[in-house]
Amino acid sequence: MRIVVEKFGGSILQYSEDYRRVAKVISETLSEGYSVVAVVSAMKGVTDSLIRMSRVENGFEEELKSLAEKHRSVLAGVAKSPYFERAYVEISRLLDKLSKTLWAIRVIGEVTPRVRDYILSFGEQFSAIILWATLLSEGVSAEWFTGGKAGIVTDNSFGEAHPVYDESRKRVRNIIPKTLSEGKVAIVTGFIAESIEGHVTTLGRGGSDYSATLLASFLDAEEVRFYTDVEGILTANPKIIPEAKTIEKLSFEEIIELSYIGAKKFHPRTFEPLKGRSIPAKILSIYSPHGKCTIVHGKCGSGEKEVKAVMTINGLALVNVKGTTMVGRIGTAAEVMHVAKEASVNISAISQPVSETVISVIVKASDADVFSKRLVEKLKPKKIIEDVEVVKPLTAVVTVGCGLREPEVSEKILKIASKYPLYMVSKGLDSVSITFLTNTDSAYLLAREVHDKVILHG
């Protein structure tokens, strides 16, 4: 059985014509002799709506009514009788469950992580039902599953659950091939899984991409295709660098690094299931599926000298924790990390010279002042640190490419960067990225220069 996993993101699912477009793509893949597993996200904006309604301090009746009307309207535009009626009943059943849950959390006055995952799972289910009705109305046999019912099992880390690989592989291989062997498309909700105990879990924002690669790996698929609203992954943000172009090929090391820095808003762990497997991934546009695309496959080759992309991350701050009292003291960095954890501050990067007189950490600019204040309150009275300095706002410029492993390539990038004020320089995973922290104006100039002199004309 030749299996292709096709993932359709929320950015391309909003109106009736979008679901018809997806059905057309699936039908074409079937005509090529493949069996199709279609992984769907919630409609554009729906997960955000569910997040708002899950907050007990917010009202939800009007937003829920709007959500119901949106899905019923899209369904009416794609489904024929009797599939419309069947899908309408199924969506209404789910809406009733959602409404009761939203009422319950307001009666109780709180929402647990487990209940929040349950609430957030409805968006993908609505979307899967609409695609199911669309395909049936077009004469394509299909069956839909939640990620959990398809066999993806996780731990109980609600909100960011981790798959239990061996058990998931066994379950998926027992469930999905049966549907495919019957000539049906298997529609699977992305983002959603379930714990061993059967509770709904989610894989984190962007988790639908992760669902797709997990299924591709478990099913030994020939390929996984990500359909979006643009032609593949670009060499840069076209809003900053208009000359940005589609990257034709990326290694798994490169795409994993790009995922971590937010390229295409992929879940950071999206490509982990494919690493070391002979399963290529394509990122392509739903509007021109035969046009330009990015192919992800293989590892960095020896002697590669190409730099593939330069990205910028705005809204950062550098927090410098200073003091000669830190020199030779074991555990100071751990205490800084503990303060960050207590303040719910994520640390993007950390650096310390061998002199041990300063620990520099990168955080969101919006978290910097709170983090700085907590550090002073917690560590200065203990004479662990002497001072805390905050530098903001800053921007990170991240260059990515297997070529950065080669000294002459990285030296060329470093020579360009040396002309700009730099607050931190660091290497990324497998040495396929270099990150420069600088002020925002310099960041855009640096990114443009690297793109022009290294990526386009290197």
C-alpha positions in Angstrom: 0.0 0.0 0.0 1.5 3.4 -1.1 0.5 5.9 1.5 0.7 9.7 1.4 -0.1 11.9 4.4 -1.5 15.3 3.4 -1.8 18.0 6.0 -4.1 21.0 5.5 -3.5 24.0 7.8 -6.0 26.4 9.3 -4.8 29.3 7.1 -6.3 27.6 4.1 -9.5 26.4 5.8 -12.1 29.2 6.2 -14.8 29.0 3.5 -16.7 26.4 1.6 -14.6 26.7 -1.4 -11.5 26.0 0.7 -12.8 22.5 1.6 -13.8 21.9 -2.0 -10.2 22.8 -3.0 -8.8 20.4 -0.4 -11.1 17.6 -1.7 -9.9 18.3 -5.2 -6.3 17.9 -4.1 -7.1 14.7 -2.3 -8.9 13.3 -5.3 -6.0 14.0 -7.5 -3.6 12.2 -5.1 -6.0 9.2 -5.1 -5.9 9.2 -8.9 -2.1 8.8 -8.8 -2.6 5.5 -7.1 -1.9 6.5 -3.5 -3.9 5.9 -0.3 -4.4 9.1 1.5 -4.4 10.1 5.2 -5.7 13.7 5.4 -4.7 15.6 8.6 -6.8 18.7 9.2 -6.4 21.7 11.4 -9.2 23.7 12.8 -10.6 26.5 10.6 -8.7 29.8 10.7 -9.3 31.6 14.0 -11.3 28.8 15.6 -8.6 27.7 18.1 -8.2 31.3 19.3 -11.9 31.5 19.7 -12.0 28.3 21.8 -9.1 29.7 24.0 -11.1 32.8 24.7 -14.2 30.9 25.6 -12.2 28.6 27.9 -11.3 31.6 30.1 -13.9 31.5 33.0 -13.8 35.3 33.3 -15.1 35.7 29.7 -18.6 35.3 28.5 -19.1 32.7 25.7 -22.7 32.5 24.5 -22.3 35.0 21.6 -19.0 33.6 20.5 -20.3 30.0 20.6 -23.3 31.0 18.6 -21.0 32.7 16.0 -18.8 29.6 15.9 -21.8 27.3 15.3 -23.1 29.5 12.5 -19.7 29.6 10.9 -19.3 25.9 10.7 -22.9 25.2 9.7 -22.7 27.8 6.9 -19.5 26.2 5.5 -21.1 22.8 5.8 -24.1 23.9 3.8 -21.9 25.1 1.1 -20.1 21.8 0.5 -22.4 18.9 1.6 -25.2 17.3 -0.3 -28.0 15.2 1.1 -27.8 12.8 3.0 -24.3 13.8 4.0 -25.3 17.3 5.0 -27.8 15.9 7.5 -25.4 13.4 8.9 -22.7 16.0 9.4 -25.1 18.6 10.7 -26.2 16.1 13.4 -22.6 15.3 14.3 -21.6 18.9 14.6 -24.7 19.8 16.6 -23.8 16.9 19.0 -20.3 18.3 19.5 -21.6 21.8 20.0 -23.9 20.6 22.7 -21.0 18.9 24.5 -18.9 22.1 24.1 -21.7 24.3 25.5 -22.2 22.1 28.5 -18.4 22.0 29.3 -18.2 25.8 29.0 -21.2 26.2 31.4 -19.6 23.7 33.8 -16.3 25.5 34.1 -18.1 28.7 34.9 -20.1 27.0 37.6 -17.0 25.5 39.1 -15.0 28.8 38.6 -11.9 27.2 37.1 -10.6 25.3 34.1 -7.9 22.6 34.5 -5.3 21.9 31.8 -7.1 18.6 31.1 -10.4 20.3 30.6 -8.8 23.1 28.5 -7.4 20.4 26.1 -10.9 18.9 25.8 -12.3 22.3 24.9 -9.6 23.1 22.4 -10.1 19.7 20.7 -13.5 20.7 19.2 -12.1 22.9 16.4 -10.3 20.1 14.6 -13.3 17.8 15.0 -15.6 20.3 13.4 -13.1 20.7 10.5 -12.7 16.9 10.0 -16.5 16.4 9.8 -16.8 19.2 7.2 -14.1 17.6 5.1 -15.6 14.2 5.5 -19.0 15.5 4.3 -17.3 17.3 1.4 -15.5 14.2 0.2 -18.6 12.0 0.4 -20.6 14.6 -1.5 -17.9 14.5 -4.2 -18.1 10.7 -4.4 -15.0 9.9 -2.4 -15.3 7.4 0.4 -13.9 8.6 3.7 -13.9 8.0 7.4 -12.8 10.5 10.1 -11.0 10.0 13.4 -9.7 12.1 16.2 -6.0 11.8 16.6 -6.6 9.6 19.7 -9.1 7.3 18.0 -6.6 7.0 15.1 -4.1 5.6 17.6 -1.9 8.5 18.7 -1.3 8.0 22.5 0.5 10.5 24.8 1.5 11.1 28.3 -0.6 13.3 30.6 1.3 16.6 29.9 -1.9 18.4 29.0 -1.3 21.3 26.6 2.0 20.0 25.3 1.6 16.2 25.5 4.4 13.9 24.4 3.6 10.8 22.2 4.2 7.3 23.5 5.9 6.1 20.4 5.8 2.3 20.6 2.2 2.2 21.7 1.1 4.8 19.2 2.8 3.0 16.3 1.1 -0.3 17.3 -2.3 1.3 17.6 -2.1 3.4 14.4 -0.9 0.4 12.3 -3.9 -1.6 13.7 -6.5 1.1 12.8 -5.6 3.3 9.8 -4.5 0.7 7.2 -7.9 -1.1 7.6 -9.7 2.1 6.5 -7.3 2.6 3.7 -7.6 -1.0 2.5 -11.3 -0.4 2.1 -10.6 2.4 -0.4 -11.4 5.2 2.0 -9.6 8.4 2.8 -8.6 8.4 6.5 -9.3 11.9 7.8 -7.5 12.5 11.1 -7.8 15.5 13.3 -4.4 17.1 13.8 -3.3 18.5 17.2 -5.4 16.0 19.2 -4.4 12.8 20.8 -5.4 10.9 23.9 -3.7 9.6 27.1 -3.3 5.9 27.9 -6.3 6.4 30.2 -8.4 7.8 27.2 -8.4 11.5 28.2 -8.1 14.0 25.3 -4.7 15.6 25.1 -3.2 18.2 22.7 0.3 18.3 21.2 0.7 22.1 21.6 0.0 25.0 19.2 1.0 23.9 15.6 0.6 20.3 16.7 -1.3 19.4 13.6 2.0 19.4 11.7 3.4 17.1 14.3 0.4 14.8 14.0 1.0 14.5 10.3 4.7 13.4 10.6 3.9 11.0 13.5 1.3 9.3 11.3 3.7 9.3 8.3 6.4 7.6 10.4 4.1 5.1 12.0 2.6 4.1 8.6 5.9 4.1 6.7 4.3 6.6 4.3 6.0 7.4 1.0 5.7 11.1 1.6 4.1 13.7 3.8 2.8 16.9 2.2 2.1 20.2 4.0 -0.4 22.4 2.1 -0.3 26.1 3.1 -1.0 29.5 1.5 2.5 30.0 0.1 4.9 28.1 -2.1 7.2 26.4 0.3 9.6 28.0 2.8 11.2 31.2 1.7 14.8 32.3 2.2 13.6 35.3 4.3 10.6 37.2 5.4 9.4 38.9 2.1 8.0 41.8 4.2 11.6 42.6 5.2 13.4 41.2 2.2 11.3 41.4 -1.0 13.9 39.4 -3.0 13.2 36.3 -0.8 12.6 33.1 -2.9 11.4 29.6 -2.3 14.0 27.2 -0.9 14.1 24.1 -3.2 15.6 21.6 -0.7 16.3 21.5 3.0 17.9 18.8 5.1 16.2 17.6 8.2 18.8 19.4 10.3 18.0 22.6 8.6 14.2 22.3 8.8 14.4 21.3 12.5 16.4 24.4 13.2 14.0 26.6 11.1 11.1 25.1 13.0 12.6 26.0 16.3 12.9 29.6 15.3 9.3 29.7 14.0 9.6 29.3 10.2 6.1 28.7 8.8 4.9 28.4 12.4 5.7 24.7 12.4 5.5 22.9 15.8 9.1 22.7 17.0 9.1 18.9 17.0 7.3 18.5 13.6 10.2 16.9 11.7 11.6 14.8 14.5 9.6 11.7 13.5 11.1 11.8 10.0 14.7 12.2 11.0 16.6 9.1 10.0 13.7 7.8 7.9 13.5 7.7 4.1 10.2 9.7 4.1 10.5 13.1 2.3 8.3 16.0 3.2 7.0 18.7 0.8 5.8 22.1 1.7 3.6 23.5 -1.0 0.8 25.9 -1.8 -2.8 24.7 -2.0 -3.4 27.3 -4.6 -0.6 26.0 -6.9 0.0 22.4 -5.9 2.1 21.8 -9.0 4.1 25.0 -8.6 7.2 25.8 -6.5 7.7 23.9 -3.3 10.2 23.0 -0.7 11.3 19.4 -0.3 12.7 18.2 3.0 14.8 15.1 2.8 18.1 13.7 3.9 21.0 14.9 6.1 23.6 17.6 5.6 26.2 16.4 3.2 29.9 16.6 3.6 31.4 19.8 2.1 28.1 21.6 1.6 28.6 25.3 1.4 25.1 26.7 1.0 23.3 28.9 3.4 19.5 28.5 2.9 17.8 31.2 5.0 18.0 34.2 7.2 15.2 34.9 9.7 14.6 37.6 12.3 13.0 37.3 15.7 11.8 40.6 17.2 10.7 41.7 20.7 13.7 40.3 22.6 15.7 41.6 25.5 19.1 40.8 27.0 19.2 40.4 30.8 22.8 40.6 32.1 23.2 39.1 35.6 26.5 40.5 37.0 28.8 40.1 39.9 32.3 38.9 41.0 30.5 37.1 43.7 29.4 34.5 41.1 33.0 33.6 40.2 33.7 30.0 41.2 30.3 29.6 42.9 28.6 26.3 41.9 24.9 26.6 41.0 24.5 30.3 40.2 23.2 29.6 36.7 20.8 27.1 38.1 19.4 29.7 40.5 18.9 32.2 37.7 17.0 29.5 35.8 14.9 28.8 38.9 13.9 32.4 39.2 12.9 32.4 35.5 10.8 29.3 36.1 9.0 30.8 39.1 8.3 34.0 37.1 7.0 31.9 34.1 9.7 33.4 31.9 11.1 31.4 29.0 14.8 31.7 28.3 15.6 31.7 24.6 19.4 31.6 25.0 22.1 31.8 27.7 25.7 32.7 27.6 28.5 33.0 30.2 32.2 33.9 29.8 34.8 31.6 31.4 35.5 34.4 33.8 32.1 33.7 35.3 31.4 37.4 36.0 28.2 37.7 34.0 25.4 35.4 32.9 23.6 36.8 29.9 20.1 35.5 29.0 17.7 36.3 26.2 14.0 36.6 27.0 11.0 38.3 25.5 11.2 42.0 26.0 7.8 41.9 27.6 9.2 39.6 30.4 12.5 41.4 30.9 11.5 43.9 33.6 9.6 41.4 35.7 12.5 38.9 35.4 15.0 41.5 36.3 13.0 42.6 39.4 12.6 39.0 40.6 16.4 38.3 40.2 17.2 41.3 42.3 14.6 40.4 44.9 15.6 36.7 45.1 19.4 36.7 44.6 20.8 40.1 45.6 20.0 39.8 49.3 21.8 36.4 49.3 24.9 38.2 47.8 24.8 35.7 44.9 24.7 38.6 42.4 25.6 42.3 42.4 23.6 43.8 39.6 21.1 43.1 36.8 21.1 45.1 33.5 18.4 45.0 30.9 19.0 45.8 27.2 15.9 46.1 25.0 14.3 46.0 22.5 16.6 43.7 20.5 16.2 41.4 17.5 17.9 38.1 16.7 19.1 37.4 13.2 19.3 33.7 12.6 21.2 32.3 9.6 20.5 28.6 8.7 22.3 26.2 6.4 24.5 23.2 6.3 27.2 25.3 4.8 27.7 27.0 8.1 29.6 23.9 9.2 32.3 24.9 6.8 34.9 27.4 8.2 35.1 29.6 5.1 31.3 30.0 5.0 30.8 30.8 8.7 33.8 33.2 8.5 32.1 35.1 5.7 28.9 35.5 7.8 30.9 36.6 10.8 32.8 39.1 8.8 29.6 40.7 7.6 28.1 40.6 11.1 31.2 42.2 12.7 30.2 45.6 11.2 27.1 45.7 13.4 26.7 46.1 17.2 26.4 42.6 18.5 25.2 41.6 22.0 25.5 37.8 21.6 26.5 35.3 19.0 25.6 31.6 19.3 25.6 28.4 17.3 22.5 26.2 16.9 21.6 22.5 16.6 24.2 20.5 14.7 26.0 23.7 13.9 23.6 24.5 11.0 22.7 27.9 12.4 24.3 31.0 13.7 22.3 33.6 15.7 23.3 37.2 16.2 21.6 39.5 18.7 21.6 43.1 17.8 19.3 46.2 17.8 16.3 46.1 15.5 17.6 48.6 12.9 20.9 46.9 12.6 19.1 43.5 12.5 17.2 44.3 9.3 20.4 45.7 7.7 22.4 42.6 8.7 19.7 40.2 7.4 19.5 42.0 4.1 23.2 42.0 3.6 23.5 38.3 4.5 20.7 37.5 2.1 22.2 39.4 -0.7 25.9 38.5 -0.4 25.6 35.0 1.0 22.2 33.4 0.2 21.6 34.9 -3.3 25.1 35.5 -4.5 27.2 33.4 -2.2 
